[in-house]
Amino acid sequence: LGTRHPPTGSGYVVDCLLSARAACLEKSYPDIVRAAIAFGNDTDTTACVAGGIAGIRHGRAGIPPRWLELLRGRDVLDPMLERLRAAFDAQP
């Protein structure tokens, strides 16, 4: 990845970004998140960043349905996503 320091999954911002980038070499959304977690250390931060990038790449359809079913706060998240989608759809 063009660095002398391998990604370690630490919470340090530069390492977090390098770790997320390395995880994003995987092909699917779940594999990217699992790879980010496998680095260890600050797993929630690294997986959050990698998962966000993976979400852009794979969209909501890339997230396993079981993961979505278990997501807490969907009653808050789903309406926000719909408003965001509608706002983007309304763009010329």
PyMOL Python script that loads the backbone (N, CA, C, O; Angstrom):
from pymol import cmd

cmd.read_pdbstr("""\
ATOM      1  N   LEU A   1       0.812  -1.204   0.000  1.00  0.00           N
ATOM      2  CA  LEU A   1       0.000   0.000   0.000  1.00  0.00           C
ATOM      3  C   LEU A   1       0.853   1.264   0.000  1.00  0.00           C
ATOM      4  O   LEU A   1       0.355   2.349   0.302  1.00  0.00           O
ATOM      5  N   GLY A   2       2.114   1.134  -0.331  1.00  0.00           N
ATOM      6  CA  GLY A   2       2.957   2.310  -0.464  1.00  0.00           C
ATOM      7  C   GLY A   2       3.432   2.884   0.849  1.00  0.00           C
ATOM      8  O   GLY A   2       3.716   4.079   0.931  1.00  0.00           O
ATOM      9  N   THR A   3       3.523   2.070   1.870  1.00  0.00           N
ATOM     10  CA  THR A   3       3.998   2.566   3.161  1.00  0.00           C
ATOM     11  C   THR A   3       4.942   1.548   3.781  1.00  0.00           C
ATOM     12  O   THR A   3       4.841   0.350   3.521  1.00  0.00           O
ATOM     13  N   ARG A   4       5.850   2.036   4.596  1.00  0.00           N
ATOM     14  CA  ARG A   4       6.784   1.130   5.274  1.00  0.00           C
ATOM     15  C   ARG A   4       6.161   0.515   6.514  1.00  0.00           C
ATOM     16  O   ARG A   4       6.678  -0.461   7.057  1.00  0.00           O
ATOM     17  N   HIS A   5       5.056   1.082   6.959  1.00  0.00           N
ATOM     18  CA  HIS A   5       4.424   0.616   8.180  1.00  0.00           C
ATOM     19  C   HIS A   5       3.150  -0.144   7.827  1.00  0.00           C
ATOM     20  O   HIS A   5       2.217   0.432   7.268  1.00  0.00           O
ATOM     21  N   PRO A   6       3.109  -1.427   8.150  1.00  0.00           N
ATOM     22  CA  PRO A   6       1.888  -2.181   7.827  1.00  0.00           C
ATOM     23  C   PRO A   6       0.715  -1.700   8.671  1.00  0.00           C
ATOM     24  O   PRO A   6       0.910  -1.275   9.810  1.00  0.00           O
ATOM     25  N   PRO A   7      -0.495  -1.759   8.134  1.00  0.00           N
ATOM     26  CA  PRO A   7      -1.669  -1.340   8.904  1.00  0.00           C
ATOM     27  C   PRO A   7      -1.858  -2.243  10.112  1.00  0.00           C
ATOM     28  O   PRO A   7      -1.679  -3.458  10.034  1.00  0.00           O
ATOM     29  N   THR A   8      -2.225  -1.626  11.231  1.00  0.00           N
ATOM     30  CA  THR A   8      -2.382  -2.392  12.480  1.00  0.00           C
ATOM     31  C   THR A   8      -3.762  -2.250  13.088  1.00  0.00           C
ATOM     32  O   THR A   8      -4.054  -2.883  14.103  1.00  0.00           O
ATOM     33  N   GLY A   9      -4.625  -1.429  12.489  1.00  0.00           N
ATOM     34  CA  GLY A   9      -5.955  -1.259  13.046  1.00  0.00           C
ATOM     35  C   GLY A   9      -5.997  -0.405  14.300  1.00  0.00           C
ATOM     36  O   GLY A   9      -6.962  -0.465  15.062  1.00  0.00           O
ATOM     37  N   SER A  10      -4.959   0.390  14.522  1.00  0.00           N
ATOM     38  CA  SER A  10      -4.970   1.250  15.713  1.00  0.00           C
ATOM     39  C   SER A  10      -5.922   2.422  15.497  1.00  0.00           C
ATOM     40  O   SER A  10      -6.390   2.654  14.383  1.00  0.00           O
ATOM     41  N   GLY A  11      -6.198   3.146  16.552  1.00  0.00           N
ATOM     42  CA  GLY A  11      -7.084   4.293  16.461  1.00  0.00           C
ATOM     43  C   GLY A  11      -6.416   5.537  15.913  1.00  0.00           C
ATOM     44  O   GLY A  11      -7.090   6.535  15.656  1.00  0.00           O
ATOM     45  N   TYR A  12      -5.105   5.499  15.728  1.00  0.00           N
ATOM     46  CA  TYR A  12      -4.373   6.625  15.165  1.00  0.00           C
ATOM     47  C   TYR A  12      -4.905   6.880  13.760  1.00  0.00           C
ATOM     48  O   TYR A  12      -5.003   5.953  12.956  1.00  0.00           O
ATOM     49  N   VAL A  13      -5.244   8.117  13.463  1.00  0.00           N
ATOM     50  CA  VAL A  13      -5.997   8.425  12.244  1.00  0.00           C
ATOM     51  C   VAL A  13      -5.300   7.937  10.977  1.00  0.00           C
ATOM     52  O   VAL A  13      -5.958   7.399  10.086  1.00  0.00           O
ATOM     53  N   VAL A  14      -4.002   8.110  10.880  1.00  0.00           N
ATOM     54  CA  VAL A  14      -3.300   7.687   9.664  1.00  0.00           C
ATOM     55  C   VAL A  14      -3.354   6.169   9.546  1.00  0.00           C
ATOM     56  O   VAL A  14      -3.627   5.643   8.467  1.00  0.00           O
ATOM     57  N   ASP A  15      -3.099   5.463  10.639  1.00  0.00           N
ATOM     58  CA  ASP A  15      -3.151   4.001  10.592  1.00  0.00           C
ATOM     59  C   ASP A  15      -4.574   3.508  10.342  1.00  0.00           C
ATOM     60  O   ASP A  15      -4.779   2.520   9.636  1.00  0.00           O
ATOM     61  N   CYS A  16      -5.548   4.195  10.917  1.00  0.00           N
ATOM     62  CA  CYS A  16      -6.944   3.810  10.683  1.00  0.00           C
ATOM     63  C   CYS A  16      -7.272   3.885   9.198  1.00  0.00           C
ATOM     64  O   CYS A  16      -7.892   2.971   8.653  1.00  0.00           O
ATOM     65  N   LEU A  17      -6.864   4.955   8.544  1.00  0.00           N
ATOM     66  CA  LEU A  17      -7.121   5.098   7.112  1.00  0.00           C
ATOM     67  C   LEU A  17      -6.358   4.065   6.297  1.00  0.00           C
ATOM     68  O   LEU A  17      -6.900   3.506   5.343  1.00  0.00           O
ATOM     69  N   LEU A  18      -5.098   3.802   6.664  1.00  0.00           N
ATOM     70  CA  LEU A  18      -4.322   2.778   5.960  1.00  0.00           C
ATOM     71  C   LEU A  18      -4.939   1.396   6.162  1.00  0.00           C
ATOM     72  O   LEU A  18      -4.989   0.591   5.233  1.00  0.00           O
ATOM     73  N   SER A  19      -5.410   1.127   7.381  1.00  0.00           N
ATOM     74  CA  SER A  19      -6.033  -0.164   7.673  1.00  0.00           C
ATOM     75  C   SER A  19      -7.340  -0.314   6.899  1.00  0.00           C
ATOM     76  O   SER A  19      -7.614  -1.376   6.339  1.00  0.00           O
ATOM     77  N   ALA A  20      -8.141   0.741   6.865  1.00  0.00           N
ATOM     78  CA  ALA A  20      -9.397   0.693   6.116  1.00  0.00           C
ATOM     79  C   ALA A  20      -9.115   0.496   4.632  1.00  0.00           C
ATOM     80  O   ALA A  20      -9.808  -0.266   3.957  1.00  0.00           O
ATOM     81  N   ARG A  21      -8.112   1.173   4.136  1.00  0.00           N
ATOM     82  CA  ARG A  21      -7.743   1.030   2.722  1.00  0.00           C
ATOM     83  C   ARG A  21      -7.321  -0.403   2.422  1.00  0.00           C
ATOM     84  O   ARG A  21      -7.713  -0.967   1.400  1.00  0.00           O
ATOM     85  N   ALA A  22      -6.533  -0.984   3.296  1.00  0.00           N
ATOM     86  CA  ALA A  22      -6.106  -2.377   3.101  1.00  0.00           C
ATOM     87  C   ALA A  22      -7.307  -3.317   3.135  1.00  0.00           C
ATOM     88  O   ALA A  22      -7.400  -4.237   2.323  1.00  0.00           O
ATOM     89  N   ALA A  23      -8.225  -3.089   4.072  1.00  0.00           N
ATOM     90  CA  ALA A  23      -9.422  -3.934   4.167  1.00  0.00           C
ATOM     91  C   ALA A  23     -10.260  -3.825   2.900  1.00  0.00           C
ATOM     92  O   ALA A  23     -10.891  -4.798   2.487  1.00  0.00           O
ATOM     93  N   CYS A  24     -10.270  -2.659   2.288  1.00  0.00           N
ATOM     94  CA  CYS A  24     -11.080  -2.440   1.091  1.00  0.00           C
ATOM     95  C   CYS A  24     -10.536  -3.159  -0.139  1.00  0.00           C
ATOM     96  O   CYS A  24     -11.141  -3.084  -1.208  1.00  0.00           O
ATOM     97  N   LEU A  25      -9.423  -3.845  -0.012  1.00  0.00           N
ATOM     98  CA  LEU A  25      -8.931  -4.684  -1.103  1.00  0.00           C
ATOM     99  C   LEU A  25      -9.779  -5.945  -1.257  1.00  0.00           C
ATOM    100  O   LEU A  25      -9.718  -6.625  -2.281  1.00  0.00           O
ATOM    101  N   GLU A  26     -10.568  -6.248  -0.230  1.00  0.00           N
ATOM    102  CA  GLU A  26     -11.471  -7.399  -0.304  1.00  0.00           C
ATOM    103  C   GLU A  26     -12.589  -7.100  -1.302  1.00  0.00           C
ATOM    104  O   GLU A  26     -12.802  -5.946  -1.674  1.00  0.00           O
ATOM    105  N   LYS A  27     -13.294  -8.131  -1.727  1.00  0.00           N
ATOM    106  CA  LYS A  27     -14.262  -7.993  -2.821  1.00  0.00           C
ATOM    107  C   LYS A  27     -15.685  -7.658  -2.390  1.00  0.00           C
ATOM    108  O   LYS A  27     -16.422  -7.045  -3.162  1.00  0.00           O
ATOM    109  N   SER A  28     -16.091  -8.039  -1.189  1.00  0.00           N
ATOM    110  CA  SER A  28     -17.487  -7.842  -0.791  1.00  0.00           C
ATOM    111  C   SER A  28     -17.562  -7.006   0.485  1.00  0.00           C
ATOM    112  O   SER A  28     -16.586  -6.872   1.223  1.00  0.00           O
ATOM    113  N   TYR A  29     -18.743  -6.452   0.719  1.00  0.00           N
ATOM    114  CA  TYR A  29     -18.959  -5.655   1.927  1.00  0.00           C
ATOM    115  C   TYR A  29     -18.612  -6.446   3.195  1.00  0.00           C
ATOM    116  O   TYR A  29     -17.834  -5.958   4.014  1.00  0.00           O
ATOM    117  N   PRO A  30     -19.169  -7.666   3.382  1.00  0.00           N
ATOM    118  CA  PRO A  30     -18.847  -8.402   4.608  1.00  0.00           C
ATOM    119  C   PRO A  30     -17.360  -8.735   4.727  1.00  0.00           C
ATOM    120  O   PRO A  30     -16.802  -8.699   5.824  1.00  0.00           O
ATOM    121  N   ASP A  31     -16.719  -9.056   3.609  1.00  0.00           N
ATOM    122  CA  ASP A  31     -15.297  -9.376   3.666  1.00  0.00           C
ATOM    123  C   ASP A  31     -14.462  -8.162   4.041  1.00  0.00           C
ATOM    124  O   ASP A  31     -13.459  -8.291   4.743  1.00  0.00           O
ATOM    125  N   ILE A  32     -14.866  -6.986   3.580  1.00  0.00           N
ATOM    126  CA  ILE A  32     -14.157  -5.757   3.931  1.00  0.00           C
ATOM    127  C   ILE A  32     -14.282  -5.490   5.428  1.00  0.00           C
ATOM    128  O   ILE A  32     -13.290  -5.183   6.089  1.00  0.00           O
ATOM    129  N   VAL A  33     -15.483  -5.604   5.958  1.00  0.00           N
ATOM    130  CA  VAL A  33     -15.685  -5.351   7.388  1.00  0.00           C
ATOM    131  C   VAL A  33     -14.927  -6.380   8.222  1.00  0.00           C
ATOM    132  O   VAL A  33     -14.292  -6.034   9.218  1.00  0.00           O
ATOM    133  N   ARG A  34     -14.995  -7.635   7.815  1.00  0.00           N
ATOM    134  CA  ARG A  34     -14.272  -8.683   8.553  1.00  0.00           C
ATOM    135  C   ARG A  34     -12.757  -8.462   8.506  1.00  0.00           C
ATOM    136  O   ARG A  34     -12.066  -8.668   9.504  1.00  0.00           O
ATOM    137  N   ALA A  35     -12.248  -8.046   7.353  1.00  0.00           N
ATOM    138  CA  ALA A  35     -10.816  -7.774   7.236  1.00  0.00           C
ATOM    139  C   ALA A  35     -10.404  -6.624   8.150  1.00  0.00           C
ATOM    140  O   ALA A  35      -9.338  -6.664   8.764  1.00  0.00           O
ATOM    141  N   ALA A  36     -11.246  -5.603   8.236  1.00  0.00           N
ATOM    142  CA  ALA A  36     -10.948  -4.466   9.114  1.00  0.00           C
ATOM    143  C   ALA A  36     -10.912  -4.909  10.572  1.00  0.00           C
ATOM    144  O   ALA A  36     -10.040  -4.490  11.333  1.00  0.00           O
ATOM    145  N   ILE A  37     -11.850  -5.747  10.953  1.00  0.00           N
ATOM    146  CA  ILE A  37     -11.892  -6.242  12.332  1.00  0.00           C
ATOM    147  C   ILE A  37     -10.684  -7.126  12.627  1.00  0.00           C
ATOM    148  O   ILE A  37     -10.161  -7.120  13.741  1.00  0.00           O
ATOM    149  N   ALA A  38     -10.248  -7.879  11.632  1.00  0.00           N
ATOM    150  CA  ALA A  38      -9.139  -8.820  11.824  1.00  0.00           C
ATOM    151  C   ALA A  38      -7.821  -8.119  12.157  1.00  0.00           C
ATOM    152  O   ALA A  38      -6.913  -8.751  12.698  1.00  0.00           O
ATOM    153  N   PHE A  39      -7.700  -6.832  11.847  1.00  0.00           N
ATOM    154  CA  PHE A  39      -6.482  -6.119  12.237  1.00  0.00           C
ATOM    155  C   PHE A  39      -6.344  -6.033  13.757  1.00  0.00           C
ATOM    156  O   PHE A  39      -5.238  -5.894  14.278  1.00  0.00           O
ATOM    157  N   GLY A  40      -7.470  -6.116  14.463  1.00  0.00           N
ATOM    158  CA  GLY A  40      -7.426  -6.014  15.911  1.00  0.00           C
ATOM    159  C   GLY A  40      -7.316  -4.570  16.357  1.00  0.00           C
ATOM    160  O   GLY A  40      -7.546  -3.643  15.580  1.00  0.00           O
ATOM    161  N   ASN A  41      -6.966  -4.394  17.607  1.00  0.00           N
ATOM    162  CA  ASN A  41      -6.798  -3.088  18.226  1.00  0.00           C
ATOM    163  C   ASN A  41      -8.110  -2.315  18.255  1.00  0.00           C
ATOM    164  O   ASN A  41      -9.060  -2.755  18.901  1.00  0.00           O
ATOM    165  N   ASP A  42      -8.188  -1.182  17.576  1.00  0.00           N
ATOM    166  CA  ASP A  42      -9.384  -0.334  17.612  1.00  0.00           C
ATOM    167  C   ASP A  42     -10.351  -0.778  16.512  1.00  0.00           C
ATOM    168  O   ASP A  42     -10.577  -0.062  15.536  1.00  0.00           O
ATOM    169  N   THR A  43     -10.914  -1.976  16.692  1.00  0.00           N
ATOM    170  CA  THR A  43     -11.693  -2.615  15.632  1.00  0.00           C
ATOM    171  C   THR A  43     -12.938  -1.840  15.246  1.00  0.00           C
ATOM    172  O   THR A  43     -13.302  -1.810  14.070  1.00  0.00           O
ATOM    173  N   ASP A  44     -13.604  -1.210  16.210  1.00  0.00           N
ATOM    174  CA  ASP A  44     -14.843  -0.514  15.859  1.00  0.00           C
ATOM    175  C   ASP A  44     -14.569   0.700  14.972  1.00  0.00           C
ATOM    176  O   ASP A  44     -15.340   0.982  14.055  1.00  0.00           O
ATOM    177  N   THR A  45     -13.488   1.413  15.233  1.00  0.00           N
ATOM    178  CA  THR A  45     -13.158   2.576  14.416  1.00  0.00           C
ATOM    179  C   THR A  45     -12.739   2.151  13.014  1.00  0.00           C
ATOM    180  O   THR A  45     -13.224   2.698  12.023  1.00  0.00           O
ATOM    181  N   THR A  46     -11.842   1.181  12.933  1.00  0.00           N
ATOM    182  CA  THR A  46     -11.366   0.729  11.625  1.00  0.00           C
ATOM    183  C   THR A  46     -12.506   0.141  10.808  1.00  0.00           C
ATOM    184  O   THR A  46     -12.625   0.432   9.618  1.00  0.00           O
ATOM    185  N   ALA A  47     -13.350  -0.688  11.432  1.00  0.00           N
ATOM    186  CA  ALA A  47     -14.473  -1.293  10.717  1.00  0.00           C
ATOM    187  C   ALA A  47     -15.496  -0.239  10.299  1.00  0.00           C
ATOM    188  O   ALA A  47     -16.128  -0.372   9.252  1.00  0.00           O
ATOM    189  N   CYS A  48     -15.664   0.805  11.106  1.00  0.00           N
ATOM    190  CA  CYS A  48     -16.588   1.879  10.752  1.00  0.00           C
ATOM    191  C   CYS A  48     -16.112   2.609   9.503  1.00  0.00           C
ATOM    192  O   CYS A  48     -16.903   2.859   8.593  1.00  0.00           O
ATOM    193  N   VAL A  49     -14.839   2.950   9.453  1.00  0.00           N
ATOM    194  CA  VAL A  49     -14.301   3.659   8.296  1.00  0.00           C
ATOM    195  C   VAL A  49     -14.338   2.756   7.064  1.00  0.00           C
ATOM    196  O   VAL A  49     -14.791   3.173   5.998  1.00  0.00           O
ATOM    197  N   ALA A  50     -13.864   1.530   7.210  1.00  0.00           N
ATOM    198  CA  ALA A  50     -13.867   0.595   6.075  1.00  0.00           C
ATOM    199  C   ALA A  50     -15.294   0.282   5.635  1.00  0.00           C
ATOM    200  O   ALA A  50     -15.567   0.194   4.438  1.00  0.00           O
ATOM    201  N   GLY A  51     -16.201   0.114   6.588  1.00  0.00           N
ATOM    202  CA  GLY A  51     -17.596  -0.161   6.261  1.00  0.00           C
ATOM    203  C   GLY A  51     -18.256   0.994   5.536  1.00  0.00           C
ATOM    204  O   GLY A  51     -19.091   0.782   4.657  1.00  0.00           O
ATOM    205  N   GLY A  52     -17.890   2.218   5.898  1.00  0.00           N
ATOM    206  CA  GLY A  52     -18.424   3.383   5.196  1.00  0.00           C
ATOM    207  C   GLY A  52     -17.967   3.425   3.751  1.00  0.00           C
ATOM    208  O   GLY A  52     -18.752   3.709   2.846  1.00  0.00           O
ATOM    209  N   ILE A  53     -16.688   3.138   3.542  1.00  0.00           N
ATOM    210  CA  ILE A  53     -16.168   3.102   2.175  1.00  0.00           C
ATOM    211  C   ILE A  53     -16.825   1.957   1.399  1.00  0.00           C
ATOM    212  O   ILE A  53     -17.216   2.118   0.243  1.00  0.00           O
ATOM    213  N   ALA A  54     -16.937   0.809   2.051  1.00  0.00           N
ATOM    214  CA  ALA A  54     -17.570  -0.351   1.403  1.00  0.00           C
ATOM    215  C   ALA A  54     -19.029  -0.059   1.078  1.00  0.00           C
ATOM    216  O   ALA A  54     -19.537  -0.514   0.053  1.00  0.00           O
ATOM    217  N   GLY A  55     -19.704   0.690   1.933  1.00  0.00           N
ATOM    218  CA  GLY A  55     -21.087   1.060   1.672  1.00  0.00           C
ATOM    219  C   GLY A  55     -21.229   1.928   0.440  1.00  0.00           C
ATOM    220  O   GLY A  55     -22.192   1.790  -0.315  1.00  0.00           O
ATOM    221  N   ILE A  56     -20.275   2.821   0.233  1.00  0.00           N
ATOM    222  CA  ILE A  56     -20.290   3.649  -0.974  1.00  0.00           C
ATOM    223  C   ILE A  56     -20.090   2.760  -2.199  1.00  0.00           C
ATOM    224  O   ILE A  56     -20.754   2.933  -3.221  1.00  0.00           O
ATOM    225  N   ARG A  57     -19.176   1.818  -2.084  1.00  0.00           N
ATOM    226  CA  ARG A  57     -18.848   0.950  -3.223  1.00  0.00           C
ATOM    227  C   ARG A  57     -19.961  -0.049  -3.531  1.00  0.00           C
ATOM    228  O   ARG A  57     -20.328  -0.233  -4.691  1.00  0.00           O
ATOM    229  N   HIS A  58     -20.499  -0.697  -2.491  1.00  0.00           N
ATOM    230  CA  HIS A  58     -21.431  -1.808  -2.693  1.00  0.00           C
ATOM    231  C   HIS A  58     -22.896  -1.431  -2.486  1.00  0.00           C
ATOM    232  O   HIS A  58     -23.787  -2.193  -2.859  1.00  0.00           O
ATOM    233  N   GLY A  59     -23.149  -0.277  -1.902  1.00  0.00           N
ATOM    234  CA  GLY A  59     -24.521   0.135  -1.644  1.00  0.00           C
ATOM    235  C   GLY A  59     -25.181  -0.711  -0.565  1.00  0.00           C
ATOM    236  O   GLY A  59     -24.596  -1.654  -0.031  1.00  0.00           O
ATOM    237  N   ARG A  60     -26.395  -0.344  -0.271  1.00  0.00           N
ATOM    238  CA  ARG A  60     -27.139  -1.059   0.774  1.00  0.00           C
ATOM    239  C   ARG A  60     -27.341  -2.526   0.413  1.00  0.00           C
ATOM    240  O   ARG A  60     -27.390  -3.380   1.298  1.00  0.00           O
ATOM    241  N   ALA A  61     -27.459  -2.824  -0.866  1.00  0.00           N
ATOM    242  CA  ALA A  61     -27.659  -4.200  -1.313  1.00  0.00           C
ATOM    243  C   ALA A  61     -26.468  -5.094  -0.982  1.00  0.00           C
ATOM    244  O   ALA A  61     -26.612  -6.315  -0.916  1.00  0.00           O
ATOM    245  N   GLY A  62     -25.296  -4.503  -0.774  1.00  0.00           N
ATOM    246  CA  GLY A  62     -24.108  -5.288  -0.440  1.00  0.00           C
ATOM    247  C   GLY A  62     -24.047  -5.729   1.006  1.00  0.00           C
ATOM    248  O   GLY A  62     -23.276  -6.622   1.358  1.00  0.00           O
ATOM    249  N   ILE A  63     -24.862  -5.101   1.850  1.00  0.00           N
ATOM    250  CA  ILE A  63     -24.870  -5.452   3.277  1.00  0.00           C
ATOM    251  C   ILE A  63     -25.744  -6.688   3.456  1.00  0.00           C
ATOM    252  O   ILE A  63     -26.883  -6.710   2.990  1.00  0.00           O
ATOM    253  N   PRO A  64     -25.227  -7.710   4.121  1.00  0.00           N
ATOM    254  CA  PRO A  64     -26.031  -8.923   4.311  1.00  0.00           C
ATOM    255  C   PRO A  64     -27.358  -8.599   5.011  1.00  0.00           C
ATOM    256  O   PRO A  64     -27.375  -7.862   5.998  1.00  0.00           O
ATOM    257  N   PRO A  65     -28.473  -9.150   4.499  1.00  0.00           N
ATOM    258  CA  PRO A  65     -29.785  -8.877   5.105  1.00  0.00           C
ATOM    259  C   PRO A  65     -29.811  -9.144   6.606  1.00  0.00           C
ATOM    260  O   PRO A  65     -30.451  -8.404   7.353  1.00  0.00           O
ATOM    261  N   ARG A  66     -29.138 -10.172   7.048  1.00  0.00           N
ATOM    262  CA  ARG A  66     -29.116 -10.496   8.487  1.00  0.00           C
ATOM    263  C   ARG A  66     -28.493  -9.359   9.294  1.00  0.00           C
ATOM    264  O   ARG A  66     -28.949  -9.056  10.397  1.00  0.00           O
ATOM    265  N   TRP A  67     -27.460  -8.737   8.752  1.00  0.00           N
ATOM    266  CA  TRP A  67     -26.826  -7.615   9.440  1.00  0.00           C
ATOM    267  C   TRP A  67     -27.799  -6.449   9.553  1.00  0.00           C
ATOM    268  O   TRP A  67     -27.862  -5.784  10.587  1.00  0.00           O
ATOM    269  N   LEU A  68     -28.558  -6.202   8.487  1.00  0.00           N
ATOM    270  CA  LEU A  68     -29.535  -5.114   8.519  1.00  0.00           C
ATOM    271  C   LEU A  68     -30.655  -5.402   9.512  1.00  0.00           C
ATOM    272  O   LEU A  68     -31.122  -4.499  10.205  1.00  0.00           O
ATOM    273  N   GLU A  69     -31.085  -6.663   9.579  1.00  0.00           N
ATOM    274  CA  GLU A  69     -32.154  -7.046  10.512  1.00  0.00           C
ATOM    275  C   GLU A  69     -31.741  -6.797  11.953  1.00  0.00           C
ATOM    276  O   GLU A  69     -32.570  -6.425  12.783  1.00  0.00           O
ATOM    277  N   LEU A  70     -30.467  -6.999  12.254  1.00  0.00           N
ATOM    278  CA  LEU A  70     -29.978  -6.861  13.627  1.00  0.00           C
ATOM    279  C   LEU A  70     -29.527  -5.444  13.979  1.00  0.00           C
ATOM    280  O   LEU A  70     -29.134  -5.174  15.113  1.00  0.00           O
ATOM    281  N   LEU A  71     -29.586  -4.553  13.009  1.00  0.00           N
ATOM    282  CA  LEU A  71     -29.127  -3.187  13.216  1.00  0.00           C
ATOM    283  C   LEU A  71     -30.055  -2.435  14.166  1.00  0.00           C
ATOM    284  O   LEU A  71     -31.247  -2.284  13.896  1.00  0.00           O
ATOM    285  N   ARG A  72     -29.503  -1.973  15.265  1.00  0.00           N
ATOM    286  CA  ARG A  72     -30.288  -1.154  16.191  1.00  0.00           C
ATOM    287  C   ARG A  72     -30.448   0.237  15.614  1.00  0.00           C
ATOM    288  O   ARG A  72     -29.533   0.752  14.970  1.00  0.00           O
ATOM    289  N   GLY A  73     -31.582   0.842  15.833  1.00  0.00           N
ATOM    290  CA  GLY A  73     -31.827   2.202  15.379  1.00  0.00           C
ATOM    291  C   GLY A  73     -32.338   2.295  13.962  1.00  0.00           C
ATOM    292  O   GLY A  73     -32.360   3.385  13.389  1.00  0.00           O
ATOM    293  N   ARG A  74     -32.753   1.177  13.376  1.00  0.00           N
ATOM    294  CA  ARG A  74     -33.262   1.222  12.000  1.00  0.00           C
ATOM    295  C   ARG A  74     -34.482   2.114  11.876  1.00  0.00           C
ATOM    296  O   ARG A  74     -34.718   2.698  10.818  1.00  0.00           O
ATOM    297  N   ASP A  75     -35.267   2.227  12.952  1.00  0.00           N
ATOM    298  CA  ASP A  75     -36.450   3.082  12.902  1.00  0.00           C
ATOM    299  C   ASP A  75     -36.059   4.546  12.734  1.00  0.00           C
ATOM    300  O   ASP A  75     -36.861   5.347  12.254  1.00  0.00           O
ATOM    301  N   VAL A  76     -34.854   4.901  13.118  1.00  0.00           N
ATOM    302  CA  VAL A  76     -34.336   6.254  12.936  1.00  0.00           C
ATOM    303  C   VAL A  76     -33.576   6.350  11.608  1.00  0.00           C
ATOM    304  O   VAL A  76     -33.703   7.334  10.878  1.00  0.00           O
ATOM    305  N   LEU A  77     -32.797   5.328  11.311  1.00  0.00           N
ATOM    306  CA  LEU A  77     -31.942   5.346  10.136  1.00  0.00           C
ATOM    307  C   LEU A  77     -32.719   5.296   8.823  1.00  0.00           C
ATOM    308  O   LEU A  77     -32.433   6.073   7.911  1.00  0.00           O
ATOM    309  N   ASP A  78     -33.684   4.408   8.713  1.00  0.00           N
ATOM    310  CA  ASP A  78     -34.397   4.234   7.448  1.00  0.00           C
ATOM    311  C   ASP A  78     -35.050   5.520   6.937  1.00  0.00           C
ATOM    312  O   ASP A  78     -34.896   5.831   5.756  1.00  0.00           O
ATOM    313  N   PRO A  79     -35.776   6.286   7.769  1.00  0.00           N
ATOM    314  CA  PRO A  79     -36.343   7.539   7.262  1.00  0.00           C
ATOM    315  C   PRO A  79     -35.273   8.553   6.811  1.00  0.00           C
ATOM    316  O   PRO A  79     -35.476   9.280   5.838  1.00  0.00           O
ATOM    317  N   MET A  80     -34.147   8.595   7.516  1.00  0.00           N
ATOM    318  CA  MET A  80     -33.077   9.508   7.109  1.00  0.00           C
ATOM    319  C   MET A  80     -32.512   9.100   5.756  1.00  0.00           C
ATOM    320  O   MET A  80     -32.247   9.956   4.911  1.00  0.00           O
ATOM    321  N   LEU A  81     -32.324   7.800   5.543  1.00  0.00           N
ATOM    322  CA  LEU A  81     -31.811   7.325   4.258  1.00  0.00           C
ATOM    323  C   LEU A  81     -32.777   7.642   3.124  1.00  0.00           C
ATOM    324  O   LEU A  81     -32.358   8.006   2.025  1.00  0.00           O
ATOM    325  N   GLU A  82     -34.063   7.501   3.395  1.00  0.00           N
ATOM    326  CA  GLU A  82     -35.066   7.817   2.369  1.00  0.00           C
ATOM    327  C   GLU A  82     -35.039   9.296   2.009  1.00  0.00           C
ATOM    328  O   GLU A  82     -35.125   9.646   0.832  1.00  0.00           O
ATOM    329  N   ARG A  83     -34.920  10.180   3.018  1.00  0.00           N
ATOM    330  CA  ARG A  83     -34.842  11.613   2.743  1.00  0.00           C
ATOM    331  C   ARG A  83     -33.573  11.944   1.966  1.00  0.00           C
ATOM    332  O   ARG A  83     -33.603  12.768   1.051  1.00  0.00           O
ATOM    333  N   LEU A  84     -32.471  11.316   2.318  1.00  0.00           N
ATOM    334  CA  LEU A  84     -31.219  11.541   1.613  1.00  0.00           C
ATOM    335  C   LEU A  84     -31.317  11.074   0.167  1.00  0.00           C
ATOM    336  O   LEU A  84     -30.874  11.768  -0.748  1.00  0.00           O
ATOM    337  N   ARG A  85     -31.902   9.886  -0.038  1.00  0.00           N
ATOM    338  CA  ARG A  85     -32.089   9.372  -1.387  1.00  0.00           C
ATOM    339  C   ARG A  85     -32.980  10.298  -2.207  1.00  0.00           C
ATOM    340  O   ARG A  85     -32.686  10.568  -3.371  1.00  0.00           O
ATOM    341  N   ALA A  86     -34.054  10.781  -1.617  1.00  0.00           N
ATOM    342  CA  ALA A  86     -34.975  11.684  -2.317  1.00  0.00           C
ATOM    343  C   ALA A  86     -34.264  12.988  -2.690  1.00  0.00           C
ATOM    344  O   ALA A  86     -34.484  13.528  -3.774  1.00  0.00           O
ATOM    345  N   ALA A  87     -33.421  13.488  -1.799  1.00  0.00           N
ATOM    346  CA  ALA A  87     -32.684  14.722  -2.080  1.00  0.00           C
ATOM    347  C   ALA A  87     -31.731  14.525  -3.255  1.00  0.00           C
ATOM    348  O   ALA A  87     -31.604  15.409  -4.102  1.00  0.00           O
ATOM    349  N   PHE A  88     -31.069  13.390  -3.315  1.00  0.00           N
ATOM    350  CA  PHE A  88     -30.159  13.122  -4.427  1.00  0.00           C
ATOM    351  C   PHE A  88     -30.922  12.888  -5.719  1.00  0.00           C
ATOM    352  O   PHE A  88     -30.479  13.308  -6.789  1.00  0.00           O
ATOM    353  N   ASP A  89     -32.060  12.224  -5.627  1.00  0.00           N
ATOM    354  CA  ASP A  89     -32.875  11.982  -6.813  1.00  0.00           C
ATOM    355  C   ASP A  89     -33.416  13.281  -7.396  1.00  0.00           C
ATOM    356  O   ASP A  89     -33.642  13.372  -8.603  1.00  0.00           O
ATOM    357  N   ALA A  90     -33.629  14.293  -6.547  1.00  0.00           N
ATOM    358  CA  ALA A  90     -34.183  15.568  -6.987  1.00  0.00           C
ATOM    359  C   ALA A  90     -33.121  16.458  -7.632  1.00  0.00           C
ATOM    360  O   ALA A  90     -33.458  17.478  -8.233  1.00  0.00           O
ATOM    361  N   GLN A  91     -31.846  16.090  -7.515  1.00  0.00           N
ATOM    362  CA  GLN A  91     -30.765  16.881  -8.107  1.00  0.00           C
ATOM    363  C   GLN A  91     -30.878  16.817  -9.634  1.00  0.00           C
ATOM    364  O   GLN A  91     -31.167  15.762 -10.198  1.00  0.00           O
ATOM    365  N   PRO A  92     -30.643  17.970 -10.304  1.00  0.00           N
ATOM    366  CA  PRO A  92     -30.700  17.974 -11.790  1.00  0.00           C
ATOM    367  C   PRO A  92     -29.538  17.199 -12.399  1.00  0.00           C
ATOM    368  O   PRO A  92     -29.434  17.103 -13.622  1.00  0.00           O
TER     369      PRO A  92
END
""", "prot")
cmd.dss("prot")
cmd.show_as("cartoon", "prot")
cmd.util.cbc("prot")
cmd.orient("prot")
